[in-house]
Amino acid sequence: MNAVVMRLALQAVVGRRRVWLLVALVAVLLVVAFLTRWGSGGREESTAAMMVNFGIGTLVPVMCLLIGTGVIAPEIEDGSVVYVLAKPLRRGAIAASKLVVAQLVALVFTVGAVVLATEVAGDADGQLAAAFAVTTALASLTYTTVFFAVAILSKSPTISGLLYALVWEGSLAGYVPGVRDLSVRQWALAPAERMLEDVYTVNVHSDVSITMGALLMVATMVVALVLAVRRLARLNVRVAD
């Protein structure tokens, strides 16, 4: 990894309007959490349902989309990525540097927002917050890697990412049995299901086991990163020509 590339990636995410969009999404989640508490009296089952379906199911992938694409998509769009690729650095080092920054920023925003919203909505002993923190961290790492690759592979990464986040993860993955097996949300929920199995008032379910979910998330991240690095290499060749 390269410190200069990481610094530029961090500036691209937190130094533009994307950071204010992230703050706005966090605020939306907190407002919904407050309304959930107000409407349910802080019942944990209501908190769990809201977080699984809206927080983790919708807002987390959208936040990861903003961050994962934000570290490289603007550079590709305005052509400034040429200057990064012109440096004597391996394409893998460039991709890894940007991706690590994106993942760290995603973890800070998503995990922090989910834990805070869970406590606001209602969490008697902190078990929900701990379980959802683990789920959010796993989901964020995977989503961010996928959207980072989409930013490099697609000509319209924002549209492609939104379709995936809102249609596949936000809607179909929550209601269509066959789709749930191929959902990052379901993979990441497996540890939460285990952690909350003794909380009789909460029903958090995953369609895959912890082992299978972990394997699928690792495989997805590896494939996404490999595709991104290969695309960067071809982009470098085209620029050089």
C-alpha positions in Angstrom: 0.0 0.0 0.0 1.0 3.6 -0.6 0.6 6.4 1.9 0.2 9.1 -0.7 -2.6 7.2 -2.5 -4.3 6.6 0.8 -4.2 10.2 1.7 -5.7 11.2 -1.7 -8.4 8.6 -1.3 -9.3 9.9 2.1 -9.5 13.5 0.8 -11.7 12.3 -2.0 -14.3 10.9 0.4 -14.3 13.4 3.3 -13.3 16.5 1.4 -16.2 16.5 -1.0 -20.0 16.7 -0.7 -20.2 12.9 -0.2 -19.4 13.3 3.4 -22.4 15.6 3.9 -24.6 13.0 2.2 -23.2 10.4 4.6 -24.0 12.6 7.5 -27.5 13.1 6.1 -28.1 9.4 5.9 -26.9 8.9 9.5 -29.4 11.6 10.5 -32.2 9.9 8.7 -31.4 6.6 10.5 -31.4 8.3 13.8 -34.8 10.0 13.1 -36.3 6.7 12.1 -34.8 5.1 15.3 -36.4 7.9 17.4 -39.8 7.4 15.7 -39.5 3.6 16.2 -38.9 4.1 19.9 -41.7 6.6 20.1 -44.1 4.3 18.4 -43.1 1.0 20.1 -42.1 2.2 23.5 -38.5 0.9 23.0 -39.5 -2.7 22.4 -36.5 -4.7 21.2 -38.4 -6.7 18.6 -39.3 -3.4 16.9 -35.8 -2.2 17.1 -34.5 -5.4 15.5 -37.0 -5.3 12.7 -36.2 -1.6 11.9 -32.5 -2.2 11.9 -32.5 -5.4 9.8 -34.9 -4.1 7.2 -34.1 -0.4 7.0 -30.7 0.3 8.7 -28.7 -2.7 7.6 -30.9 -3.6 4.7 -31.1 -0.2 3.0 -29.0 2.6 4.5 -25.8 0.6 5.1 -25.4 -0.5 1.4 -26.2 3.0 0.2 -23.6 4.5 2.6 -21.0 2.0 1.4 -21.9 2.8 -2.2 -21.1 6.5 -1.6 -17.8 5.6 0.0 -16.7 2.7 -2.2 -17.2 4.7 -5.4 -16.1 7.9 -3.9 -12.4 6.9 -3.5 -11.9 6.3 -7.3 -15.0 7.0 -9.5 -14.5 10.8 -9.6 -10.9 10.4 -10.6 -11.9 8.1 -13.5 -14.7 10.5 -14.6 -12.5 13.6 -14.7 -9.4 11.8 -16.0 -7.2 12.6 -13.1 -6.7 8.8 -12.4 -4.0 9.0 -15.2 -1.7 10.8 -12.7 -2.1 8.0 -10.1 -1.6 5.3 -12.7 1.5 7.0 -14.1 3.3 6.5 -10.8 5.7 3.6 -10.6 3.3 1.6 -8.4 1.7 -1.8 -9.0 -2.0 -1.6 -9.8 -2.6 -4.0 -6.9 -1.0 -1.5 -4.5 -3.1 1.4 -5.8 -6.3 -0.6 -5.5 -5.5 -1.9 -2.1 -4.6 1.5 -0.8 -7.8 3.1 -1.9 -9.9 0.1 -0.8 -8.5 0.1 2.7 -9.3 3.7 3.1 -12.8 3.2 1.8 -13.4 0.2 4.2 -12.1 2.1 7.2 -14.3 5.2 6.5 -17.3 2.9 5.9 -16.7 1.1 9.2 -16.6 4.4 11.1 -19.8 5.7 9.5 -21.9 2.6 9.3 -21.0 0.8 12.6 -21.2 4.1 14.5 -24.6 4.9 13.0 -26.1 1.5 13.5 -25.0 1.2 17.1 -26.2 4.6 18.0 -29.5 4.1 16.2 -30.0 0.7 17.9 -29.6 2.3 21.3 -32.0 5.2 20.4 -34.7 2.8 19.1 -34.5 0.5 22.2 -31.9 -1.9 23.4 -32.2 -2.9 27.0 -28.9 -4.6 27.7 -26.7 -3.8 24.7 -27.0 -7.2 23.0 -28.7 -5.8 19.9 -26.1 -3.2 19.5 -23.3 -5.7 19.8 -24.8 -8.1 17.3 -25.7 -5.5 14.8 -22.2 -3.9 15.1 -20.7 -7.2 14.0 -23.2 -7.7 11.2 -22.7 -4.1 10.0 -18.9 -4.4 10.0 -19.0 -7.6 7.9 -21.6 -6.2 5.5 -19.7 -2.9 5.2 -16.4 -4.6 4.3 -18.1 -6.6 1.6 -20.3 -3.9 0.2 -17.5 -1.4 0.0 -15.3 -3.8 -1.8 -18.1 -4.6 -4.3 -18.9 -1.0 -4.9 -15.2 -0.1 -5.3 -15.0 -2.7 -8.1 -18.2 -1.4 -9.6 -16.7 2.1 -9.7 -13.9 0.8 -11.9 -15.8 -1.7 -14.0 -19.0 0.3 -14.7 -19.5 3.4 -16.7 -22.4 4.3 -14.4 -21.3 3.1 -11.0 -23.8 5.2 -9.0 -26.8 4.0 -11.0 -25.6 0.4 -11.0 -24.8 0.5 -7.3 -28.2 2.1 -6.3 -30.1 -0.6 -8.3 -28.2 -3.3 -6.5 -28.5 -1.7 -3.0 -32.1 -0.7 -3.2 -33.6 -3.4 -5.4 -31.6 -6.5 -4.7 -30.4 -5.9 -1.1 -33.1 -3.5 0.1 -36.2 -5.3 -1.4 -35.7 -8.7 -3.0 -33.2 -10.0 -0.4 -35.7 -9.4 2.4 -38.7 -11.2 0.9 -37.7 -13.6 -1.9 -36.3 -16.9 -0.5 -34.0 -17.8 -3.4 -32.5 -14.3 -3.5 -31.7 -14.3 0.2 -29.1 -17.0 -0.2 -27.2 -14.6 -2.5 -27.6 -11.5 -0.3 -24.7 -9.9 1.6 -27.2 -8.8 4.2 -28.1 -12.5 4.9 -24.5 -13.5 5.0 -23.6 -10.8 7.5 -26.7 -11.5 9.6 -25.6 -15.1 10.4 -23.3 -14.1 13.4 -26.1 -11.8 14.7 -28.6 -14.7 14.7 -26.2 -16.7 16.8 -25.5 -13.9 19.2 -29.2 -13.2 19.7 -30.5 -16.7 19.9 -31.0 -16.4 23.7 -33.0 -13.2 23.3 -36.5 -14.7 23.0 -38.2 -11.3 22.1 -36.0 -10.8 19.0 -36.3 -12.8 15.8 -33.2 -12.2 13.7 -32.8 -14.9 11.0 -30.2 -15.6 8.4 -30.7 -18.1 5.5 -27.1 -19.2 5.6 -24.8 -20.6 8.3 -21.9 -18.5 9.8 -19.3 -20.6 8.0 -21.0 -20.4 4.6 -21.7 -16.7 5.1 -18.0 -16.0 5.9 -16.8 -18.0 2.9 -19.2 -16.2 0.6 -18.2 -12.8 1.8 -14.5 -13.5 1.5 -15.0 -15.0 -2.0 -17.0 -12.0 -3.1 -14.3 -9.5 -1.8 -11.5 -11.5 -3.4 -13.2 -11.7 -6.8 -14.2 -8.0 -6.7 -10.7 -6.9 -5.9 -9.1 -9.1 -8.6 -11.5 -7.8 -11.2 -10.8 -4.2 -10.1 -7.0 -4.7 -10.3 -7.3 -6.2 -13.8 -9.4 -3.4 -15.0 -7.0 -0.8 -13.7 -4.2 -2.6 -15.5 -6.1 -2.4 -18.8 -7.0 1.2 -18.1 -3.3 1.9 -17.6 -2.4 0.3 -20.9 -5.0 2.4 -22.7 -3.8 5.6 -21.1 -0.2 4.7 -22.0 -1.2 4.2 -25.7 
